[in-house]
């Protein structure tokens, strides 16, 4: 007799809710009732669904019954009547929708502190530029879809004048050693320790994502992700790196954990919403308890995605630097879509920085502008009111759709020419005028970071627009 095989659709058809109870029920039935017909098995499941309390003593069906009882008892989590305190930097530059989102986030029962950076704009759940500290809870959408999205800058020993003198070589090295866009992958990927991590073998979700991770290692996403040549301007001989003041050739990259991170974010956000029902306006901020199996799984997967994102950057930099026959003088890098375990005010918290740069005292980071505006190498001041955070860039002044409607190709091309920037790829949605003024944003966070050096882009590559 064939072994029993049930589908989630079968259970939903008899009234089972879209929740973890479906996978629990399928597992129980296929283990203990494997010689029953699907019709008989579904008949049993329908009876358990109708009166789960009657099956709490049943040796085989107890797991299904317990989960159904738990789900009956679960109610939508109420928000705090009063928000926990949070700080806002550069309020004049932040759209009201982002402020409203932050005010909702700090009313979560698990919220303990928050901050909003001057580049903030509306996002899903937590605004981009939002920082939220929670007690013993991690919010997948508080980290974001692009887990471990980060900046990486390498100052190299190539004379700045070479960028003009050997312009075609710089363009070729940039285009030959980068790939962009959804699904972009290399045919041959070098060995890398991150691909051998135990998580790929131990977490069921990650087992199915290993092949994708292999192909996409060393590639970049779409949207505002970029790889660019540029010039770092160091004004002071007394700098962090002991380099003489002057101009240096540099590579700057911005991207995250690719399809791996997106799949992790989608899976655990869906799970969090099932386990932690919230009012509609904050449903994307559903959390996972750090003491739960699901919370621990997400934490492991998130950290793997962050390390994978770092490896992507390093591979891009190494390939370009090797192709140019150069050496690295200085490297600075940081995540800005991540969650960290940190202590603030003597208390351990989970600090989510969704589009915000870690800026603990003495911590180095990079805050980019746009394809024509400067970026900055910064050192954190450790400002407690900001939860040791700063902006992750200039922040959008226009949505992508608004930029496409209001910016012309001629206007963007003129701005690129006026700033001496070559753009490879890119679309109107990423036009420089779609972003806030980076100098105003930096001026709003002088309490948060000290500027150490300035980066000026010269040759920029992005995913093809439109």
C-alpha positions as CSV (number, residue, x, y, z in Angstrom):
1,X,0.0,0.0,0.0
2,X,1.4,3.4,-0.9
3,X,2.5,5.6,1.9
4,X,0.3,8.6,2.9
5,X,1.2,11.9,1.2
6,X,-0.6,15.1,2.2
7,X,-0.3,18.6,0.8
8,X,-0.8,21.9,2.6
9,X,-3.5,22.7,0.1
10,X,-5.4,19.6,1.4
11,X,-5.4,20.9,4.9
12,X,-6.4,24.4,4.0
13,X,-9.3,23.0,2.1
14,X,-10.7,21.5,5.3
15,X,-10.2,24.7,7.2
16,X,-6.7,24.6,8.7
17,X,-5.2,28.1,9.1
18,X,-2.2,29.2,7.1
19,X,0.2,28.7,10.0
20,X,2.9,26.3,11.3
21,X,0.2,23.8,12.4
22,X,-0.1,22.7,8.7
23,X,3.5,21.4,8.6
24,X,3.1,19.9,12.1
25,X,-0.1,18.1,11.1
26,X,1.4,16.7,7.8
27,X,4.4,15.4,9.7
28,X,2.3,13.7,12.4
29,X,-0.1,12.1,9.9
30,X,2.6,10.8,7.6
31,X,4.5,9.3,10.5
32,X,1.7,7.8,12.6
33,X,-1.0,7.3,9.9
34,X,1.2,6.4,6.9
35,X,-1.0,3.5,5.8
36,X,-4.2,5.4,5.9
37,X,-5.8,6.8,2.8
38,X,-5.6,10.6,2.3
39,X,-9.4,10.7,2.7
40,X,-9.3,9.0,6.1
41,X,-6.4,11.1,7.3
42,X,-8.1,14.3,6.4
43,X,-11.3,13.1,8.2
44,X,-9.2,12.6,11.3
45,X,-7.6,16.0,10.9
46,X,-11.0,17.6,10.5
47,X,-12.2,16.1,13.8
48,X,-9.0,17.4,15.6
49,X,-9.6,20.9,14.1
50,X,-13.2,20.9,15.3
51,X,-12.4,20.0,19.0
52,X,-8.6,20.0,19.6
53,X,-9.1,19.9,23.4
54,X,-10.4,16.4,23.1
55,X,-7.1,15.2,21.6
56,X,-4.6,16.7,24.1
57,X,-4.2,13.2,25.6
58,X,-3.9,11.4,22.3
59,X,-0.3,10.1,22.0
60,X,-0.1,10.6,18.2
61,X,-2.3,13.7,17.7
62,X,-1.3,15.7,20.7
63,X,1.2,17.9,18.8
64,X,-1.5,19.0,16.4
65,X,-4.0,19.6,19.1
66,X,-1.6,21.6,21.3
67,X,-0.7,23.9,18.3
68,X,-4.4,24.5,17.5
69,X,-5.2,25.3,21.1
70,X,-2.2,27.7,21.2
71,X,-3.4,29.4,18.0
72,X,-6.9,29.8,19.4
73,X,-5.5,31.5,22.5
74,X,-3.2,33.8,20.4
75,X,-4.6,37.2,19.9
76,X,-3.4,40.2,18.0
77,X,-0.6,41.8,20.0
78,X,-1.7,45.2,21.2
79,X,0.7,48.2,20.8
80,X,1.8,50.4,23.7
81,X,-0.5,53.3,24.4
82,X,2.6,55.5,24.8
83,X,5.7,55.1,22.6
84,X,9.2,54.6,24.0
85,X,11.4,57.7,23.7
86,X,13.3,58.1,20.4
87,X,15.6,60.7,18.9
88,X,15.3,62.4,15.5
89,X,18.2,63.9,13.7
90,X,17.6,66.3,10.8
91,X,13.9,66.4,11.2
92,X,13.6,69.1,8.5
93,X,14.9,66.6,5.9
94,X,12.6,63.7,6.8
95,X,9.3,63.1,5.2
96,X,6.2,62.8,7.5
97,X,5.5,59.2,6.4
98,X,8.8,58.1,7.8
99,X,8.1,59.9,11.1
100,X,4.8,58.1,11.3
101,X,6.3,54.8,10.7
102,X,8.9,55.4,13.4
103,X,6.2,56.4,15.9
104,X,4.4,53.1,15.3
105,X,7.6,51.1,15.6
106,X,8.4,52.5,19.0
107,X,5.0,51.4,20.3
108,X,5.8,47.7,19.8
109,X,5.6,45.9,23.1
110,X,9.2,44.7,22.6
111,X,10.6,48.2,21.8
112,X,12.9,49.8,24.3
113,X,14.5,52.7,22.4
114,X,14.8,54.2,18.9
115,X,16.4,56.8,16.7
116,X,15.7,58.2,13.2
117,X,18.6,59.3,11.0
118,X,18.6,62.5,8.8
119,X,18.5,60.4,5.6
120,X,15.3,58.6,6.7
121,X,12.5,57.9,4.2
122,X,9.4,55.7,4.1
123,X,10.0,51.9,3.9
124,X,8.3,48.7,4.8
125,X,7.7,48.3,8.5
126,X,10.7,50.3,9.9
127,X,11.6,53.4,7.8
128,X,14.8,53.4,5.9
129,X,17.2,55.2,8.3
130,X,15.3,53.9,11.3
131,X,17.1,52.4,14.3
132,X,15.1,50.3,16.8
133,X,16.2,48.5,19.9
134,X,14.1,45.6,21.2
135,X,14.2,43.4,24.3
136,X,15.0,39.7,23.4
137,X,13.3,39.9,20.0
138,X,14.5,40.2,16.4
139,X,12.4,41.7,13.7
140,X,13.2,40.3,10.2
141,X,11.8,43.3,8.5
142,X,13.6,45.6,11.0
143,X,16.7,44.3,9.3
144,X,15.2,44.4,5.8
145,X,15.1,42.3,2.7
146,X,18.7,42.9,1.7
147,X,20.4,41.5,4.8
148,X,23.9,42.7,5.4
149,X,23.7,45.4,2.7
150,X,27.0,47.2,3.3
151,X,29.7,49.6,2.1
152,X,33.3,48.7,1.4
153,X,36.1,51.0,0.4
154,X,39.6,50.1,-0.6
155,X,42.3,52.8,-1.0
156,X,44.9,51.5,-3.4
157,X,48.5,52.4,-4.5
158,X,47.6,53.7,-8.0
159,X,48.3,57.3,-8.8
160,X,45.2,59.4,-9.2
161,X,46.4,60.7,-12.6
162,X,46.2,57.1,-14.0
163,X,42.4,57.4,-13.9
164,X,42.6,59.9,-16.8
165,X,45.7,58.6,-18.4
166,X,44.5,55.0,-18.6
167,X,40.8,55.7,-18.6
168,X,39.9,52.8,-20.9
169,X,41.7,50.3,-18.7
170,X,39.9,51.4,-15.6
171,X,36.5,51.1,-17.4
172,X,37.5,47.6,-18.7
173,X,38.6,46.3,-15.3
174,X,35.4,47.6,-13.8
175,X,33.1,46.0,-16.4
176,X,35.0,42.7,-16.7
177,X,35.0,42.1,-13.0
178,X,31.4,43.0,-12.0
179,X,27.9,41.6,-12.6
180,X,24.7,43.4,-11.6
181,X,21.0,42.7,-11.3
182,X,18.5,40.2,-10.1
183,X,19.7,36.7,-10.8
184,X,23.2,37.8,-12.0
185,X,25.7,35.0,-11.4
186,X,29.2,34.0,-12.4
187,X,29.8,30.7,-14.2
188,X,32.9,30.0,-12.1
189,X,33.2,31.1,-8.5
190,X,36.4,30.8,-6.5
191,X,36.4,28.8,-3.3
192,X,35.4,30.9,-0.3
193,X,35.1,29.9,3.4
194,X,31.6,31.4,3.6
195,X,30.3,28.8,1.2
196,X,31.5,26.0,3.5
197,X,29.7,27.2,6.6
198,X,27.8,24.7,8.7
199,X,24.6,26.7,8.4
200,X,24.2,25.6,4.8
201,X,24.0,22.0,6.0
202,X,22.2,22.5,9.2
203,X,19.3,24.9,8.4
204,X,16.7,23.4,6.1
205,X,16.1,26.7,4.3
206,X,19.7,27.3,3.6
207,X,20.3,23.8,2.1
208,X,18.2,24.8,-0.8
209,X,19.9,28.2,-1.2
210,X,23.5,27.0,-1.4
211,X,23.7,26.7,-5.2
212,X,22.3,30.2,-5.6
213,X,24.8,31.5,-3.1
214,X,27.7,29.9,-5.0
215,X,26.7,31.5,-8.3
216,X,26.0,34.9,-7.0
217,X,29.1,35.3,-4.8
218,X,30.9,38.4,-6.0
219,X,28.0,39.9,-7.8
220,X,25.9,43.1,-7.1
221,X,22.2,43.7,-6.9
222,X,20.0,46.3,-8.7
223,X,18.6,49.6,-7.5
224,X,21.1,51.7,-5.7
225,X,23.9,49.1,-5.6
226,X,27.1,50.2,-7.3
227,X,30.8,49.5,-7.9
228,X,32.9,52.6,-8.6
229,X,36.3,54.0,-9.0
230,X,37.0,57.3,-7.3
231,X,39.3,59.6,-5.5
232,X,39.7,59.7,-1.7
233,X,40.8,63.1,-0.4
234,X,42.7,63.0,2.9
235,X,43.2,66.6,4.2
236,X,45.2,65.9,7.4
237,X,48.6,64.2,7.7
238,X,47.5,63.1,11.2
239,X,45.0,60.5,10.1
240,X,43.8,57.1,11.2
241,X,46.0,55.3,8.7
242,X,49.3,57.2,8.8
243,X,49.0,58.2,5.1
244,X,50.4,61.5,3.9
245,X,47.6,64.0,3.2
246,X,46.6,64.0,-0.5
247,X,44.5,62.3,-3.1
248,X,44.3,58.5,-3.5
249,X,42.7,56.1,-6.0
250,X,39.9,54.0,-4.4
251,X,37.2,51.5,-5.1
252,X,33.9,51.9,-3.4
253,X,31.1,49.2,-3.4
254,X,27.5,49.1,-2.2
255,X,25.5,45.9,-2.2
256,X,24.2,43.1,0.1
257,X,23.5,39.4,0.4
258,X,21.8,38.9,-3.0
259,X,19.2,36.2,-3.5
260,X,20.4,34.4,-0.3
261,X,19.4,37.3,1.9
262,X,16.2,38.0,0.1
263,X,15.0,34.4,0.6
264,X,16.0,34.4,4.2
265,X,14.1,37.7,4.8
266,X,11.0,36.5,3.0
267,X,10.8,33.1,4.8
268,X,11.3,34.4,8.3
269,X,9.1,37.5,7.9
270,X,6.3,35.2,6.8
271,X,7.0,33.0,9.8
272,X,7.1,36.0,12.2
273,X,3.8,37.2,10.9
274,X,2.2,33.8,11.6
275,X,3.7,33.6,15.1
276,X,3.2,37.2,16.1
277,X,0.0,38.7,14.7
278,X,0.0,42.5,14.9
279,X,-2.3,45.3,13.9
280,X,-2.4,45.9,10.1
281,X,-0.4,49.1,10.2
282,X,2.6,47.4,11.8
283,X,2.2,43.9,10.5
284,X,5.7,44.0,8.8
285,X,7.3,44.5,12.3
286,X,6.3,41.1,13.5
287,X,9.1,39.7,15.7
288,X,10.7,36.4,16.6
289,X,11.5,35.7,20.3
290,X,15.3,35.2,20.7
291,X,14.6,32.3,23.0
292,X,12.6,30.5,20.3
293,X,13.9,28.0,17.8
294,X,12.7,30.3,15.0
295,X,14.4,33.3,16.5
296,X,17.7,31.4,16.8
297,X,17.4,30.1,13.3
298,X,16.9,33.5,11.9
299,X,19.8,34.9,13.9
300,X,22.1,32.3,12.5
301,X,20.8,32.8,8.9
302,X,21.1,36.6,9.2
303,X,24.7,36.4,10.4
304,X,25.6,34.0,7.6
305,X,24.0,36.4,5.1
306,X,26.0,39.3,6.5
307,X,29.2,37.4,6.2
308,X,28.2,36.4,2.6
309,X,27.6,40.0,1.7
310,X,31.1,40.9,3.1
311,X,32.6,38.1,1.0
312,X,30.9,39.4,-2.1
313,X,32.5,42.8,-1.6
314,X,36.0,41.4,-0.9
315,X,35.9,39.2,-4.0
316,X,34.9,42.2,-6.2
317,X,37.7,44.4,-4.7
318,X,40.3,41.6,-5.0
319,X,39.5,40.9,-8.6
320,X,39.7,44.6,-9.6
321,X,42.9,45.2,-7.6
322,X,44.6,42.2,-9.0
323,X,43.6,43.2,-12.6
324,X,45.2,46.6,-12.0
325,X,48.3,45.1,-10.4
326,X,47.7,47.2,-7.3
327,X,48.0,46.8,-3.6
328,X,45.5,47.8,-0.8
329,X,46.7,50.6,1.5
330,X,43.5,50.9,3.6
331,X,40.1,49.2,3.8
332,X,37.0,50.5,5.6
333,X,33.7,48.7,5.6
334,X,30.4,48.4,7.4
335,X,26.9,46.9,7.3
336,X,23.8,49.0,7.4
337,X,20.9,46.5,7.2
338,X,21.5,44.3,10.2
339,X,20.7,43.6,13.8
340,X,23.3,43.5,16.6
341,X,23.4,42.4,20.2
342,X,24.6,45.5,22.1
343,X,24.6,47.0,25.5
344,X,23.1,50.5,26.0
345,X,22.6,51.9,29.5
346,X,24.0,48.7,30.9
347,X,21.2,46.6,29.3
348,X,21.5,44.1,26.5
349,X,19.3,44.9,23.5
350,X,18.8,43.8,19.9
351,X,19.6,46.9,17.8
352,X,18.1,46.9,14.3
353,X,19.7,49.4,11.9
354,X,17.7,49.4,8.7
355,X,19.6,51.8,6.5
356,X,21.7,53.2,9.3
357,X,25.5,53.0,9.9
358,X,27.0,51.8,13.2
359,X,28.7,54.7,14.8
360,X,30.0,53.5,18.2
361,X,32.9,55.5,19.6
362,X,35.9,55.1,17.4
363,X,34.1,52.9,14.9
364,X,34.9,53.6,11.2
365,X,32.3,53.6,8.5
366,X,31.3,55.0,5.1
367,X,28.4,57.3,4.2
368,X,28.0,57.6,0.5
369,X,26.2,60.5,-1.4
370,X,25.0,59.8,-4.9
371,X,26.7,59.0,-8.3
372,X,27.8,62.6,-8.5
373,X,27.9,63.7,-4.8
374,X,30.8,62.9,-2.4
375,X,30.8,60.2,0.2
376,X,32.5,60.3,3.5
377,X,34.8,58.1,5.6
378,X,33.6,58.7,9.2
379,X,34.5,57.8,12.8
380,X,31.6,57.3,15.2
381,X,31.3,59.5,18.3
382,X,29.3,56.9,20.3
383,X,26.3,59.2,20.8
384,X,24.0,57.2,23.1
385,X,20.8,59.1,22.0
386,X,21.3,57.7,18.5
387,X,22.0,54.2,19.7
388,X,25.5,54.6,18.3
389,X,24.2,55.1,14.8
390,X,24.4,57.5,11.9
391,X,22.8,57.8,8.4
392,X,23.7,55.3,5.7
393,X,23.7,57.8,2.9
394,X,22.0,60.9,1.6
395,X,18.6,59.2,1.5
396,X,15.9,59.5,-1.2
397,X,14.2,62.8,-1.8
398,X,12.0,61.3,-4.6
399,X,10.6,57.8,-4.9
400,X,11.8,55.7,-7.8
401,X,8.5,56.3,-9.7
402,X,8.7,60.1,-9.0
403,X,12.3,60.2,-10.2
404,X,11.3,58.5,-13.5
405,X,8.5,61.0,-14.0
406,X,10.4,64.1,-13.1
407,X,14.0,63.6,-14.2
408,X,15.0,63.6,-17.9
409,X,17.9,61.6,-19.3
410,X,19.3,64.9,-20.7
411,X,19.3,66.5,-17.3
412,X,21.0,63.5,-15.7
413,X,23.6,63.3,-18.4
414,X,24.4,67.0,-18.0
415,X,24.8,66.5,-14.2
416,X,27.2,63.6,-14.8
417,X,29.2,65.7,-17.3
418,X,29.4,68.7,-15.0
419,X,30.8,66.5,-12.2
420,X,33.2,64.6,-14.4
421,X,31.5,61.2,-13.8
422,X,31.2,58.3,-16.2
423,X,28.1,56.2,-15.6
424,X,27.8,52.6,-16.9
425,X,24.3,51.3,-16.5
426,X,22.0,53.1,-14.0
427,X,18.6,54.5,-14.6
428,X,16.6,57.7,-13.9
429,X,15.3,56.2,-10.7
430,X,18.9,56.5,-9.4
431,X,19.5,60.0,-10.8
432,X,21.5,62.3,-8.4
433,X,18.6,64.7,-8.1
434,X,16.4,61.8,-6.6
435,X,18.6,62.1,-3.5
436,X,18.8,64.5,-0.6
437,X,21.7,67.0,-0.3
438,X,24.5,64.9,1.3
439,X,26.1,68.0,2.8
440,X,22.9,68.9,4.6
441,X,22.5,65.4,5.8
442,X,26.1,65.3,7.1
443,X,25.5,68.7,8.8
444,X,22.6,67.2,10.7
445,X,24.7,64.5,12.3
446,X,27.9,66.2,13.4
447,X,27.1,64.9,17.0
448,X,27.1,61.4,15.6
449,X,30.2,61.1,13.4
450,X,33.5,62.9,12.7
451,X,34.5,63.1,9.0
452,X,38.0,61.7,8.3
453,X,38.1,61.8,4.5
454,X,36.0,62.5,1.4
455,X,35.4,60.2,-1.5
456,X,34.6,61.6,-5.0
457,X,33.3,59.1,-7.6
458,X,34.7,59.1,-11.1
459,X,33.6,55.9,-12.9
460,X,30.4,54.4,-11.7
461,X,28.8,51.1,-12.6
462,X,25.2,50.1,-11.7
463,X,22.6,47.7,-12.9
464,X,20.9,48.7,-16.1
465,X,18.0,51.0,-15.5
466,X,14.5,51.1,-17.1
